[in-house]
Each structure stands twice: as C-alpha cells, then as structure tokens.
Amino acid sequence: MSDLQISLVVIGALVVGAVYLYNWFQERRFRHRLRQAFGDAHFDVLLRSGVESVHADGRLEPQLEPAPHAAPASREGDDDYPLTPAAAGSGPIAARRTLSVPGTDSVLDYVAEIDADAPIAESVIGELLSRIAACGKPSRAAGFNPENGEWEDLARGAGGRYARLRLALQLVNRAGPINPAQLATFCDAVKGCADRIPAPAVCPETQGALKSARELDVFCADVDVAVGVNIIAEDGGGFSGTKIRALAEAAGFKLEPDGVFHYRDEHRQTLFTLDNHEPAPFLPEQIKSLTTRGITLLLDVPRVADGNGVLERMLEIARSFATALGGRLVDDNRVALSEAGIARIKEQLRSIHAAMEMRGIPAGSARALRLFS
C-alpha cells in the first residue's frame, strides 16, 4: 500500500471518528436540555430522521401501533379514573382504593393509615413527616377533621387536631419506580409513629406494590418522549439574544428562572419550551449580550393533552421564528423538516396518546402530570 493510500485511510478514519463524536455530543447535549426544561427523565426524542429513537439507556423505542378505541377516562379527579385491566395490576392496588383520600391516586400511590383513639401529638406528627420526606419519593399526608367530615392536608403545627391519618407515597415518577428500601423506610416511619401513640397502623402488602411500580415504570418509559424542533443560523451566523427574547415574548413565551422560555396555557401548564441550542441557558442578566447559532423548541408529549394541536402551534411559531431570524428549520440531525416527517411524528403522537388513554393515564391529565415529573 502506497503512502497516499495509507494517508487516505487515516484521513477517512479520522472523519468517521469526528462524525461519531459530534453525534454523541449532540445527543448528550440534547438530553441535558431536556432535563433542564422538564426535569430529570429518561426521554426519547421523537424528531429524528427515521421513525425510531434511542432511549438514554440505549434502548430503541418500539414503533407503536394505534391502540384500539377506548372510552375517555374521567378527568375530574385522580381517583375518578377507571382502572382498566392493564392499569389495575394485582390485588394490592385494588386494596389501596379503600384507603383513598382526596389528592391520592389508587394507581400511583401506596397508602398507609393510622387510626388512633385520640388526637395525635405535634411531636409525633412532626417526626413522621420528616421521616416520610426522607424516603426520596413525592409523598402526601392527610388528617381527618371530624368537625367537617373531610380529609385535610397534614402540615407541621397540626398536632392535637387529628386522630386518623392517611400517608401516601408515590410509586413512580421520572426518577424511576420506588425501590424496596424506600418503601420499607416509609412503612417503618408509619409503624414507628403508631407505636409511639400507641395506635394501630395498616401498611398494605409491599411486594405487589413494588411489582406494580416496576410494570408502570416500563410502560412510562415507552411513552416518555419529547419532540424537538431546531432553528439553525445560516452560514455560520448567529442569533442575538435580544431578538430571540423579543420574538419569544411577542409569541407568548415567558423567560423563567431555569433559563428557558415557557409557553403555557390558561392553567399555567407548560405546553412547550424554547431553549438555547447551545449549552448556555437564557439567563435574564446575560441574554442581552448573548449570541447563539441556534434555538430549540421542545414539546413534552405525555404532559400535554392535545398533542397534535400543540405540535401544530409549536411548528407555526418555529416557522415564523425561522423567517424572522433568517434561519433554517431542522430536526436534531440537522435535516430539513419535511411534511412527510411531520406526518410521521403526528401519527406517533396519536399512537402514544391512544396507548396512554388505554392505560388509564390520559396525556396531560393530573395522573400523567404526576407520573411524568
């Protein structure tokens, strides 16, 4: 082999390696932006050049077929959702329904109870709340007010008012399912409090709850996706932070302390966000002097009820921004968006929303907002 051939082989290998490293860096940075915008999560990015996307842990997202039609679940309150066979799981979930109080969810929460003969002292309640908070999962505590016959949020300083307590620990969120140690810590806290009173304590069977949590987490991982649309500057140019902010605020975005512009609905729920395509966040004190080569709009699919409607609005804004900034509208591989690609994304959104509806977790519902947080 001649020196020229050897040089060409080496150059080719360097080019391939550079492309691989660039793609790895882009994917890593994109996941970082997602965590900044929506919290820690194992997101899948829908907007790719193909119809598959890669999970952060390396799994390929399966192609979802449209789910069979299901009657819409009630959205009046968490416990009004009907439990389909897929959502009901094993016996412990059904048993926990009898312990349900407003603000808890029979699918998402493990609920324990304490029923004392007299109001519980403040010192005992304070210790209980501290120990539950240390479990590492979202929790809720409620006390029964015999005067009005209602359950009320239990807070520090509420000692001497409640004899009956209900304690709920969320089984799954974007950090993953609850683990045996966390659930054991929770049950120990409840039983320890009851022993001090003394009073009977009821903690439902834990193995079934852990199994249900793992199964629910697997389902959530399959539908936990985000759609990203990028606007890239032409010919190595850049966009000024001042112009980006003016366009964003005119379109209805608000710059928030996380350094990301949020587009919210009338209920203050984020529909999609606008972020810097580069690592630096849009901090209010720095945006006037900031210049970037691109911006990214992100839609958090399971947290938005009208996925395709919101996607249309996001794309409409993205197109107007691209025109105003003189940039190109591309996917995460810097491939120009096509109508065919957008149609594929919409079909995937419909499939994801149908699957969530069948599971009893409608996208954008109170249950979905808790799960995907």
C-alpha positions in Angstrom: 0.0 0.0 0.0 1.4 3.4 -1.0 1.8 6.4 1.3 -1.1 8.1 -0.4 -3.4 5.2 0.2 -2.3 5.0 3.8 -2.9 8.7 4.2 -6.4 8.5 2.7 -7.3 5.6 5.1 -6.1 7.6 8.1 -8.0 10.7 7.0 -11.2 8.6 6.4 -10.9 7.1 9.8 -10.5 10.5 11.4 -13.5 11.9 9.6 -15.7 8.9 10.7 -14.5 9.3 14.2 -15.2 13.0 14.2 -18.7 12.5 12.9 -19.3 9.8 15.6 -18.1 12.1 18.4 -20.1 15.1 17.0 -23.3 13.0 17.0 -22.6 11.7 20.5 -22.0 15.2 21.8 -25.2 16.5 20.1 -27.3 13.7 21.7 -25.8 14.2 25.1 -26.4 18.0 25.0 -29.9 17.5 23.8 -30.7 15.2 26.7 -29.2 17.8 29.0 -31.5 20.5 27.6 -34.5 18.1 28.2 -33.5 17.6 31.8 -33.2 21.4 32.2 -36.6 22.1 30.6 -38.7 19.3 32.1 -36.8 17.8 35.0 -34.8 14.6 35.2 -36.2 12.0 32.9 -35.4 9.1 30.5 -36.8 10.9 27.4 -36.9 9.6 23.9 -36.5 12.1 21.2 -39.2 11.7 18.5 -37.9 14.1 16.0 -35.2 12.0 14.2 -34.6 11.4 10.5 -36.1 7.9 10.9 -39.1 6.6 12.8 -37.2 5.1 15.7 -35.5 7.0 18.6 -32.9 5.9 21.1 -33.5 6.0 24.8 -30.9 7.5 27.1 -30.1 4.0 28.3 -29.5 2.7 24.7 -32.9 1.0 24.2 -34.6 1.5 20.8 -38.1 2.8 21.1 -40.5 0.3 19.5 -42.9 1.5 16.9 -46.3 1.9 18.4 -49.3 0.7 16.6 -52.6 2.7 17.0 -54.3 1.4 20.1 -57.9 0.3 19.9 -60.5 2.9 20.8 -61.3 3.3 24.4 -63.8 5.4 26.2 -62.1 8.6 27.6 -61.3 8.4 31.3 -62.9 11.0 33.6 -60.6 14.0 34.3 -62.5 15.3 37.3 -60.1 13.9 39.9 -57.2 11.4 40.3 -59.4 8.7 41.9 -62.2 9.1 39.3 -60.1 7.3 36.6 -61.5 3.9 35.8 -59.0 1.1 36.4 -58.6 -0.9 33.1 -57.2 -4.4 33.4 -53.8 -3.0 32.3 -53.8 -0.3 35.0 -55.4 -2.3 37.8 -52.5 -4.6 38.3 -52.5 -7.0 41.2 -54.6 -7.2 44.3 -52.7 -4.6 46.4 -53.7 -1.8 44.1 -57.3 -2.7 44.4 -56.9 -2.9 48.2 -55.4 0.6 48.3 -58.5 2.1 46.8 -60.3 1.6 50.2 -57.6 3.8 51.8 -58.0 6.6 49.2 -58.4 10.2 50.2 -58.7 13.3 48.0 -55.3 14.1 46.4 -54.1 10.5 46.4 -54.3 8.1 43.5 -55.0 4.4 43.7 -52.7 3.7 40.8 -49.8 6.0 41.7 -49.7 5.9 45.5 -49.0 3.4 48.2 -51.3 4.5 51.1 -50.9 3.6 54.7 -53.2 4.5 57.6 -53.1 5.2 61.4 -56.3 5.3 63.4 -55.8 6.5 67.0 -58.4 6.9 69.7 -57.3 10.5 70.5 -55.7 13.4 68.6 -52.0 12.7 67.8 -49.4 14.9 69.4 -47.5 17.5 67.4 -44.1 16.0 68.2 -45.2 12.6 66.7 -46.6 14.2 63.6 -43.5 16.3 63.0 -41.2 13.3 63.3 -43.5 11.3 61.0 -43.5 14.0 58.3 -39.7 14.3 58.5 -39.2 10.5 58.1 -41.6 10.2 55.2 -39.9 13.2 53.4 -36.6 11.3 53.7 -37.9 8.4 51.6 -36.9 10.0 48.3 -40.3 10.0 46.6 -43.1 12.5 46.5 -45.5 12.0 49.4 -48.7 13.3 50.9 -50.1 13.2 54.4 -53.7 13.9 55.3 -55.7 14.1 58.5 -59.4 13.5 59.0 -61.2 16.5 60.5 -64.2 15.1 62.4 -65.8 18.6 62.6 -66.4 18.9 58.9 -66.0 15.2 58.0 -63.2 15.9 55.4 -59.6 14.9 54.9 -57.2 17.8 55.1 -53.5 18.2 54.2 -51.4 17.4 57.2 -48.8 20.0 57.9 -46.4 20.8 60.8 -48.2 22.5 63.6 -51.3 20.3 63.1 -50.7 18.2 66.2 -53.6 17.7 68.5 -56.2 18.0 65.8 -56.3 14.6 64.0 -56.6 11.1 65.3 -56.9 9.5 61.8 -54.0 9.8 59.3 -53.5 8.7 55.8 -50.0 8.7 54.4 -49.3 8.3 50.7 -46.0 7.6 48.9 -45.8 7.9 45.1 -44.7 4.7 43.5 -43.4 6.0 40.1 -42.1 9.2 38.6 -39.4 10.2 36.1 -36.7 9.2 38.6 -38.0 5.6 38.2 -40.0 3.2 40.4 -39.9 3.1 44.1 -37.4 0.6 45.4 -37.7 -1.8 48.4 -35.6 0.3 50.7 -37.7 3.4 50.1 -40.9 1.5 50.7 -39.5 -0.1 53.8 -38.4 3.2 55.2 -41.9 4.6 54.6 -43.6 1.7 56.4 -41.1 1.8 59.3 -41.9 5.5 59.7 -45.7 4.9 59.8 -45.4 1.9 62.2 -42.9 3.8 64.4 -45.3 6.7 64.7 -48.1 4.4 65.5 -46.1 2.6 68.2 -45.4 5.9 69.9 -49.1 6.9 70.2 -49.9 3.9 70.6 -52.4 3.1 67.8 -52.9 0.5 65.1 -51.2 1.1 61.7 -52.0 -0.6 58.4 -49.4 -0.8 55.6 -50.7 -2.8 52.6 -48.7 -5.7 51.3 -45.5 -4.4 49.7 -44.4 -6.9 47.1 -47.4 -6.4 44.9 -46.9 -2.6 45.2 -43.3 -2.9 44.1 -44.3 -5.2 41.2 -47.0 -2.8 40.1 -44.5 0.1 40.3 -42.0 -1.7 38.1 -44.6 -2.5 35.5 -45.9 1.0 35.4 -42.4 2.4 35.0 -41.8 0.1 32.0 -45.0 1.5 30.4 -44.0 5.1 31.2 -40.5 4.6 29.6 -42.2 3.5 26.3 -44.3 6.7 26.1 -42.0 9.2 27.7 -41.0 11.2 24.6 -40.3 14.7 23.6 -40.4 16.4 20.2 -37.6 18.8 19.4 -37.5 21.3 16.5 -34.4 23.4 15.9 -33.8 26.7 14.1 -30.2 27.0 13.0 -28.4 30.1 11.7 -27.3 30.1 8.1 -23.7 30.0 7.0 -22.1 30.1 10.5 -24.1 33.2 11.6 -25.8 33.7 14.9 -29.0 35.0 16.5 -28.9 37.7 19.1 -30.4 37.1 22.5 -32.2 40.4 22.4 -34.0 39.5 19.2 -34.8 36.0 20.4 -36.4 37.4 23.6 -38.4 39.9 21.6 -39.8 37.3 19.3 -40.4 34.8 22.1 -42.3 37.3 24.3 -44.4 38.5 21.3 -45.4 34.9 20.7 -46.5 34.4 24.3 -43.4 32.8 25.9 -42.1 33.9 29.3 -38.5 33.6 30.3 -38.4 31.7 33.6 -35.6 31.3 36.3 -34.5 28.0 34.7 -33.1 29.9 31.8 -35.8 28.6 29.4 -38.7 30.3 27.7 -42.0 28.5 28.6 -45.2 28.7 26.5 -48.1 28.0 29.0 -51.8 27.5 28.7 -54.5 29.3 30.7 -53.9 26.9 33.6 -50.2 27.8 33.7 -49.3 24.4 32.4 -46.2 24.3 30.1 -47.1 23.3 26.6 -43.7 23.6 25.1 -40.4 25.4 25.7 -37.8 27.5 23.8 -34.2 26.8 24.8 -30.7 27.7 23.6 -29.4 25.1 21.1 -26.0 25.7 22.7 -25.3 24.8 26.3 -25.6 28.3 27.8 -29.1 29.0 29.2 -31.1 32.2 28.5 -30.3 34.0 31.8 -32.1 37.4 32.1 -28.9 39.2 33.1 -26.9 37.7 30.2 -29.3 37.5 27.3 -28.7 41.0 26.0 -25.1 40.1 25.2 -25.7 36.5 24.2 -25.4 35.2 20.6 -26.2 31.7 19.6 -26.1 29.6 16.4 -29.5 28.0 17.1 -32.6 27.6 19.3 -34.7 24.6 20.1 -38.4 24.2 20.7 -39.4 21.2 22.8 -42.8 19.5 23.3 -43.1 17.1 26.3 -45.6 14.6 24.9 -47.1 12.8 27.9 -47.7 16.1 29.8 -49.8 17.7 27.0 -53.4 16.7 26.3 -53.8 17.9 22.8 -50.5 16.7 21.4 -51.1 17.3 17.7 -52.8 20.6 18.2 -49.9 21.9 20.4 -47.4 20.5 17.9 -49.1 22.5 15.2 -48.9 25.6 17.3 -45.2 24.9 18.1 -44.4 24.4 14.4 -46.2 27.6 13.4 -44.2 29.6 15.9 -41.0 27.8 14.8 -41.6 28.7 11.1 -42.3 32.3 12.0 -39.1 32.5 14.1 -37.0 30.9 11.3 -38.3 33.6 8.9 -37.7 36.4 11.3 -34.2 35.2 12.3 -33.2 34.1 8.8 -32.5 30.6 10.0 -33.3 27.0 8.8 -35.9 24.7 10.4 -34.2 21.3 11.0 -34.5 18.2 13.1 -31.9 17.0 15.6 -29.7 15.6 12.8 -29.8 19.0 11.0 -32.0 17.6 8.3 -34.6 20.0 7.0 -38.1 19.2 8.2 -40.5 17.8 5.6 -44.2 17.4 5.6 -43.8 13.6 5.4 -41.6 13.7 8.5 -44.1 15.9 10.4 -46.9 13.5 9.4 -44.9 10.6 10.8 -44.5 12.4 14.1 -48.2 13.2 14.3 -49.0 9.6 13.8 -46.6 8.6 16.6 -48.2 11.2 18.9 -51.7 9.7 18.2 -50.4 6.2 19.0 -48.7 7.3 22.2 -51.9 9.2 23.4 -54.1 6.2 22.5 -51.8 3.9 24.5 -51.9 6.3 27.5 -55.7 6.5 27.3 -56.0 2.7 27.3 -53.8 2.5 30.3 -55.9 5.0 32.2 -53.3 7.7 32.1 -54.6 10.3 29.6 -51.8 12.7 28.4 -51.9 16.0 30.2 -54.2 14.6 33.0 -53.5 15.1 36.7 -52.3 11.5 36.8 -49.9 12.0 33.8 -48.5 15.2 35.3 -47.6 13.4 38.5 -46.1 10.4 36.7 -44.0 12.4 34.3 -42.5 14.8 36.8 
